[in-house]
């Protein structure tokens, strides 16, 4: 596995039922793996609790369609 200076490993314990629910979400295709699901959950948690001025907004993608 390749790691860079922008990532860290966080070891944590979670209740068994939460781990099983994560596995279900992965098996249903919502996430590619448990780490992906946890990263998504962390982003949502941080977004919900961050002050608007401290959030780093991602640029919005604008799609324009032209008729042929």
C-alpha positions, 0 to 999 in steps of 0.5 A: 500500500502506498502512503504519502505525507498527506495521510495518516493511519488512525486505529480505532475500535467500533462496536461490532454491530457498526462494523457489520453495518459498514460491511453491508454497505460495502457489499451493496456497492455504496462504498468500495471498502470500509476505509472509503465509508469511514472517510465519507463519514468523517467528511460529513461529520466535519462538514456538519460541525465546521463553521462556514468560514473555515470550510474549504469549498471544493470548486463546483463543476458546471456542465453545459450541454449543446444541442447538435 
